[in-house]
Amino acid sequence: MDVSVPSIPSTYDGYTQRLRDYIAAHKPDLRWKPRTGMRVPETAEDIAALRVWVGRLHEAGFRLARFTEEETDPFEQRILESELAATGVPYVLGNPLVAGALKAFGTPEQKRQYLASMSSGRHIWTQLFSEPNAGSDLTSLQTRGRLDGDAYVIDGQKVWSTWAQWSDFGYLLARTEPTTGAGGITALILDMHSPGVEVRPLREMTGTTDFNEVFFDSVRVPVANVIGQPGEGWKVAQASLITERSSVGGGGLASAVGGLLAVARQVDRNGQAAIRDQAVRQQIGHLAAKALVHRYLGYATATRALRGSSSPADAPMTKVWFSEVNLAAADYGLQIQGPISALAEGDPESLEDGRWQDMFLYARAWTIAGGSNEVMRNVIAERGLGLPREPRGTTSSKP
Ligand SMILES: Cc1cc2nc3c(=O)[nH]c(=O)nc-3n(C[C@H](O)[C@H](O)[C@H](O)COP(=O)(O)OP(=O)(O)OC[C@H]3O[C@@H](n4cnc5c(N)ncnc54)[C@H](O)[C@@H]3O)c2cc1C
């Protein structure tokens, strides 16, 4: 495999230390319990503390490339992402995929108004794409935008809207022209505090509330809030959907494998620690090998991106691989535990306070988020390998 990802030079040790000191001094204490996945804090107090934390990082100059158009140092960015991820508290608030859309298609005024405020935690965003009858087949979306003077009047409903309960703005797709298919959809910036917007949080099988339904009843959105050109929202959405898949596929698997080793040391099998059982060792070894394949898949993808030779199959491939190995690891974490794996969070007899059960339930979500794995396999086959297209109906699938 042709891979070259340079290791971080020792001249960056000072930057790393400065960042670590800053994190140690400012990391917030939250009531919220960190869990695997893209999870959302549950109280207004935690959200307020997170806004302060993210704002301080921004002020201190620890800024993520995804929120700025300025040149950033790639080594500093790698250190920043990895050190902040290790804190276990959110350092990006909301669903920030609109940043990519704004950078590629936004007006200078939109970029000025929204990118820094997203980076500093002042504005939290949600992505308003999926609907009850439009997920994979996103171009069949039913939310409508009718032009009325200098505003679009929006009516319809979205679902799966992560972070919407705390969001200030929404990255909305609505049909603004009476056509079908990819044409006639417009991408809009929606002020979530506008009259006519109703957010209804959903309780999921994990017991947490990460998604919402969002309803629009004659909501007025200024024409100035269109991202890109009216009717060309599909083009805008494609840019950010690729980023979404890359970010799901970029998730790490090493900690899941490390966690399995820890579980196997703690639980008994046939009168000895499970880690001593050959079958357990083989299965963990098998998953460790797959985790390593995922890491190199990520390096290969990054190498191709640096050389400008990315393939449309890159992001879908890392996304499918990550989500399926992650699900297998979570499943095995429960299997090794045996009957105690049925004990949920809060039960004093549960292992690691039911963490594995939550991880198992949430792991399914990664096989769906950013485009389901079945649809990703279609993209790999058709756009990556050049195989014949599967028969389509009148609308086209999420790219
Ligand atoms: C964790 C998470 C976070 C999310 N956050 C957001 C968000 O913030 N904003 C947002 O707008 N959406 C969000 N989503 C929604 C996500 O984009 C959709 O769930 C996804 O696109 C699938 O759509 P659907 O749920 O409607 O399933 P459907 O499209 O109804 O699919 C149902 C089943 O049919 C299969 N299928 C569909 N079409 C094909 C085909 N052509 N070939 C083979 N199989 C097919 C699918 O793979 C799936 O198994 C999120 C989802 C998850 C899991």
The ligand as an SDF file (V2000), in Angstrom:
LIG
                    3D

 53 58  0  0  0  0  0  0  0  0999 V2000
  -25.9670    8.7950   14.5650 C   0  0  0  0  0  0  0  0  0  0  0  0
  -26.7600    9.4550   13.4630 C   0  0  0  0  0  0  0  0  0  0  0  0
  -26.7640   10.8270   13.3550 C   0  0  0  0  0  0  0  0  0  0  0  0
  -27.5140   11.4280   12.3470 C   0  0  0  0  0  0  0  0  0  0  0  0
  -27.5340   12.7950   12.3110 N   0  0  0  0  0  0  0  0  0  0  0  0
  -28.2400   13.4070   11.3420 C   0  0  0  0  0  0  0  0  0  0  0  0
  -28.3290   14.8400   11.3300 C   0  0  0  0  0  0  0  0  0  0  0  0
  -27.7900   15.5320   12.2050 O   0  0  0  0  0  0  0  0  0  0  0  0
  -29.0480   15.4190   10.3490 N   0  0  0  0  0  0  0  0  0  0  0  0
  -29.6750   14.6970    9.3680 C   0  0  0  0  0  0  0  0  0  0  0  0
  -30.2650   15.2960    8.4770 O   0  0  0  0  0  0  0  0  0  0  0  0
  -29.6530   13.3300    9.3780 N   0  0  0  0  0  0  0  0  0  0  0  0
  -28.9490   12.6740   10.3390 C   0  0  0  0  0  0  0  0  0  0  0  0
  -28.9240   11.2920   10.3800 N   0  0  0  0  0  0  0  0  0  0  0  0
  -29.7420   10.5430    9.4190 C   0  0  0  0  0  0  0  0  0  0  0  0
  -28.9800    9.7140    8.3760 C   0  0  0  0  0  0  0  0  0  0  0  0
  -28.4100   10.5200    7.3890 O   0  0  0  0  0  0  0  0  0  0  0  0
  -30.0040    8.7160    7.7940 C   0  0  0  0  0  0  0  0  0  0  0  0
  -30.4140    7.8550    8.8410 O   0  0  0  0  0  0  0  0  0  0  0  0
  -29.4120    7.8930    6.6610 C   0  0  0  0  0  0  0  0  0  0  0  0
  -29.1690    8.6780    5.5330 O   0  0  0  0  0  0  0  0  0  0  0  0
  -30.3640    6.7250    6.2760 C   0  0  0  0  0  0  0  0  0  0  0  0
  -31.6460    7.1860    6.0110 O   0  0  0  0  0  0  0  0  0  0  0  0
  -32.9160    6.5390    6.7040 P   0  0  0  0  0  0  0  0  0  0  0  0
  -32.6800    6.4450    8.1690 O   0  0  0  0  0  0  0  0  0  0  0  0
  -34.1080    7.3090    6.2600 O   0  0  0  0  0  0  0  0  0  0  0  0
  -32.9900    5.0480    6.1590 O   0  0  0  0  0  0  0  0  0  0  0  0
  -33.6040    4.5840    4.7660 P   0  0  0  0  0  0  0  0  0  0  0  0
  -33.0330    5.4180    3.6630 O   0  0  0  0  0  0  0  0  0  0  0  0
  -35.0840    4.5380    4.8850 O   0  0  0  0  0  0  0  0  0  0  0  0
  -33.0040    3.1310    4.6520 O   0  0  0  0  0  0  0  0  0  0  0  0
  -33.6050    1.9980    5.2740 C   0  0  0  0  0  0  0  0  0  0  0  0
  -32.7810    0.7830    4.8950 C   0  0  0  0  0  0  0  0  0  0  0  0
  -32.8170    0.5800    3.4600 O   0  0  0  0  0  0  0  0  0  0  0  0
  -31.4980    0.4910    2.9390 C   0  0  0  0  0  0  0  0  0  0  0  0
  -31.4150    1.1010    1.5990 N   0  0  0  0  0  0  0  0  0  0  0  0
  -31.9240    2.2890    1.2310 C   0  0  0  0  0  0  0  0  0  0  0  0
  -31.6340    2.5380   -0.0670 N   0  0  0  0  0  0  0  0  0  0  0  0
  -30.8910    1.5050   -0.5050 C   0  0  0  0  0  0  0  0  0  0  0  0
  -30.2770    1.1830   -1.7640 C   0  0  0  0  0  0  0  0  0  0  0  0
  -30.3550    2.0050   -2.8130 N   0  0  0  0  0  0  0  0  0  0  0  0
  -29.5830    0.0180   -1.8540 N   0  0  0  0  0  0  0  0  0  0  0  0
  -29.4870   -0.8380   -0.7770 C   0  0  0  0  0  0  0  0  0  0  0  0
  -30.0740   -0.5790    0.4240 N   0  0  0  0  0  0  0  0  0  0  0  0
  -30.7580    0.5640    0.5630 C   0  0  0  0  0  0  0  0  0  0  0  0
  -30.6460    1.2560    3.9300 C   0  0  0  0  0  0  0  0  0  0  0  0
  -29.3030    0.8290    3.8860 O   0  0  0  0  0  0  0  0  0  0  0  0
  -31.2990    0.9140    5.2500 C   0  0  0  0  0  0  0  0  0  0  0  0
  -30.8330   -0.3240    5.7290 O   0  0  0  0  0  0  0  0  0  0  0  0
  -28.2290   10.6520   11.3950 C   0  0  0  0  0  0  0  0  0  0  0  0
  -28.2350    9.2630   11.5310 C   0  0  0  0  0  0  0  0  0  0  0  0
  -27.5280    8.6600   12.5580 C   0  0  0  0  0  0  0  0  0  0  0  0
  -27.5740    7.1730   12.6750 C   0  0  0  0  0  0  0  0  0  0  0  0
  1  2  1  0
  2  3  1  0
  2 52  2  0
  3  4  2  0
  4  5  1  0
  4 50  1  0
  5  6  2  0
  6  7  1  0
  6 13  1  0
  7  8  2  0
  7  9  1  0
  9 10  1  0
 10 11  2  0
 10 12  1  0
 12 13  2  0
 13 14  1  0
 14 15  1  0
 14 50  1  0
 15 16  1  0
 16 17  1  0
 16 18  1  0
 18 19  1  0
 18 20  1  0
 20 21  1  0
 20 22  1  0
 22 23  1  0
 23 24  1  0
 24 25  2  0
 24 26  1  0
 24 27  1  0
 27 28  1  0
 28 29  2  0
 28 30  1  0
 28 31  1  0
 31 32  1  0
 32 33  1  0
 33 34  1  0
 33 48  1  0
 34 35  1  0
 35 36  1  0
 35 46  1  0
 36 37  1  0
 36 45  1  0
 37 38  2  0
 38 39  1  0
 39 40  1  0
 39 45  2  0
 40 41  1  0
 40 42  2  0
 42 43  1  0
 43 44  2  0
 44 45  1  0
 46 47  1  0
 46 48  1  0
 48 49  1  0
 50 51  2  0
 51 52  1  0
 52 53  1  0
M  END
$$$$
